[in-house]
Amino acid sequence: MAEAVDFSQRVSRASFVPWLRRILFYAALLMLWQVIAMSGIWPDYLFPGPFAVLGAIITGFSSGLYLQAIGISLSRLAIGYSISLGVGLVLGLLIGRNRILEETVGSLILGLQALPSVCWLPLAILWLGLTEQAIIFVVIMGALFSITLGVDAGVKNTNPIYLKAARNMGARDVALYSQVILPAALPAIINGLKQGWTFAWRSLMAGELIFFTLSLGNLLQTGRDLNDASQVMAVMVVIIIIGVAIDVLIFGPIERSVRDRWGLTR
């Protein structure tokens, strides 16, 4: 009984220490930020302190402006990322299992992955104009290739023994993919989806900077036009919080579930 209590105390202490470190780190970071802001190296309108940025965040949310902008940006992200997810899964599966597609389409996707997503922005404007569709197109192109390559890598790294055993048991076509290949490739696929989400989020912000409707990217542009660094930093903080929240609340549980399923938990 005493050993069980001691073990639970060690586990509780081990889980508390990382949070304490984070709190101390961010507290020190905020203090450093405040000291630099008060030093007078830059004027207040160029380098505001954390309290000024916090005030801008409170004002933005209390007015409802930030909530509307977040809703619009996330809806665009959801549409673009969903399309990328569907197309990327199919392309990755096909490329991973077909040598001809790997040598042709696969090499093209590998090359396009090296292209920064912002490079699609001028083409999107030429093809679609300054529209919602142009922004969603940039989001799709930003996420698609990362997802495709993640699925492709997972499929290629599937243990051949699994495939041979499944075929010997009569698994073919759809059953082989759904019951063997996809589950085995899941860790790599999750990494591809997470990377694709990161690129989609960045692509969205780049696209919204040139499209003058209410959105997080447009609030950044407005802050710059008004020489309001407090608003720019406030929106940046909101963007970071949303990114971390999605990672913690969506991808984090999925990754933990996959690690537990495959016995990879440390």
N, C-alpha and C positions, 0 to 999 in steps of 0.2 A: 504493500500500500504506500509506504514511504517512498519507494522507488518510483512508483507511478506519479506521485505528487511532485517529486523532484524532476522527473522527465517533463511533466506538463509545464513546470516553472521555467525550465530551460527552453522549451519550445516557445513559450510566451515571450521570454526575454529575447530570444533570437529574432522573433518577428517584430518586436518593438524597436530594436536597435536600428535597423535600416530607416524606419520612419523618423527616428530622432535625428539621424544623420542628415536626412533630407531637410527636415525643419531647420536645423542649425545652418546647413549650407545656404538655403534660400533666405534665411534671416540675415546672414552675413552678406549675401549678394545684394539684398535690398538696402542694407546699411551702406555698402560701398557705393551703390547707385545714388543714394541720398547725399553722401559726402561729395561725390563728383559734381552733382547738380548744384550744391551749395558753394562749390569752390569758385564759381564764376568764370571757369574756362570758356564756357559757352553761355550765351544769354538764355533766359528761361524759355523763350518761345522756340528755341532750337533744341535744348536739352532739358526738358522738364523733369522734376523729381517724381518719385513713386506716388506721392500723395496727389500731385496734379493729375497724373495718369489715372489713379483710382477715382478721382473726382469726375474725370471725363467718362470713365466706364459707368459710374453710377448715373450720371446725367443721360448717357445714351440708353441705358436700360429703362430708367424711369420715364423717359419720353416715349418708349416703345420703338425707337428707331433701330436699335441694335437687334431687337427680337425680330422685326420685319426683315432686316437684312440677313440675319442668320437663316430664317425660314426660306428666303428666296435662294440663297447660296446653296443650302443643303438640298433643296429640291432639284437644282441643276446638277449637283454632284450625284444625287441618287439616280437620276435618269442616265447620265453619261456613264457612271460606273456600272450600272446594271447592264447596259448594252455591251460595255467592254467585257464584263464577266461572262455573259452568254457567248459572245463571239470568241473570246479568248479560250474558254474551256474547250469548245469544239475544235478550234485551230490547234491548240496544244495537244489534244488527244490524237488528232489526225497526223500531225507532224511527228509526234513521238512514236507512232506505230507504222509509218509509211516512209520508206527510205527515199522514194522519189520526191515526195513532198518535203522531206527534211533537206534534201540537197537543193531544192529550188525555193519554195516558199520559206523554208526555215532560214536559209541564208539571207533572204530579203528582210525577214523580221528581225534577225540579229543585227543587220545593218541599220534598220530604222530605229531600233532600240537605242542606238548611240546618238540619235538625233534629239537634241533638246526639244521638249514639247512646245516651248514658246515659238519654235520655228514654224509650227503649223498655224500660228495665229494670222500672219499675213495671207496665207492661202485660204484660210477659213473666211476672212473678210472679203477676199476677191470672189470666192464662190458663193457665199451666203449673206454677205453684207454685215452690217452691225446689228445682228439679231441674236435671239436666244439660241437658235440653231448653231450659230457660229461658235458660241461659247461651249455648248454641249459637244460639238465636233472636236474642239481642242481637248476637252476632258477625256473623250473617248480615245483619241490618239495618244494622250499622255499615259493612260492606264493599260491600253490593250496589249501592247507588246510585252510589258512586264508580266502580265497575267499569262499570256501565251507561253512565254519562255519558262515560267515557273511550272506550268502544267507539263510542258514538254520535258523538262528536267526530271520531274517526278515520274513520268511514264517511263523514260529511258532507264531510270535507276531502279525500276521494279525488279526484284529478285527473279531471275529466270526460273528458279525452282518452283515459285508460286505459279507461274504460267504453265509449266509442264504438268504440275499436279492438277491444276484446274482443267486443262485439256484432257488429261487422262480420266477425269471425273465427268467429262462431257460438257464442260462449259465452253460456249462459243459466242462470238459476236457481242451482243448486248450484255449477256450474263457475264462474260469474261471481263468486260469493261466495268460494269457496275459492281460486281462482287469481288473482283480481284485487283484489277489495275488501279481503279480510283482509290479504294481504301489504302493500298500499299503506297500510292503516290501522294497521299493526303498531306504529310508534313511539308513536302516541297511545294505542293499546291497552295497551302496556307501562306507560306513565305511569299509566293508570287502574288497572291491576292493582297497581302499586306503592303508589299512594295508597290503594287498597282494603285492601291488606295492613296499612298503617299504622293505618287506622281499625279494622280487625278486631282488631289487637293491643291497641289502647286499649280497645275495647269488651270484650274478654275480661277485662282487668284489672278493669274496672268491675264486670262481672258476677260475678267470683270474689270480690270483696270482701264480697258478701252471702251467699255459698254456702259453708257451713262443711264443706268437705272439703279434703283436702290439695291445694294448688295454690299457684302463686306469689302470686296475689291474696290467698289465705287466709293465707299467711305474712306478708304485709304487715299484714293486719288483726290477726294474732296479736301481731306486734311492737308494734303500737300499743296493744293491750289490756294488754300486759305492760310498757308504758313502756320498751321496748327499742329505742332509736333505732339501735343498731348493727345489729340484725336488719333493721329497716326499710330502712336505707341499703344494707345488703348485698344484700337482695332487689332493690332499685332498680338497683344496679349489675349484677346478674345479668340483669335484664330489658333493660337498655340493651345489654349485651354480646350477648344473643340477637338483639335487633333489628338491631344492626349486622352481626352474623354472617350473618343471613339476607339482608340487603341486599347484603353483599359477595359471598357465596357463591352466591346464587341470582339476584337481580335484576341485580347488577353484570355478570356474564358475559352475561346475556341482552341487556342494554342495549348492551354493547360489540359483541356480534354484530350487533345491528340497526343500530348506527351504521356498522359496517364494511360491512354489506350495502348501505346506502344512501349510502355515501361521506360520512358525517358526522363521521368521526374527524378530530380536530384534529392 
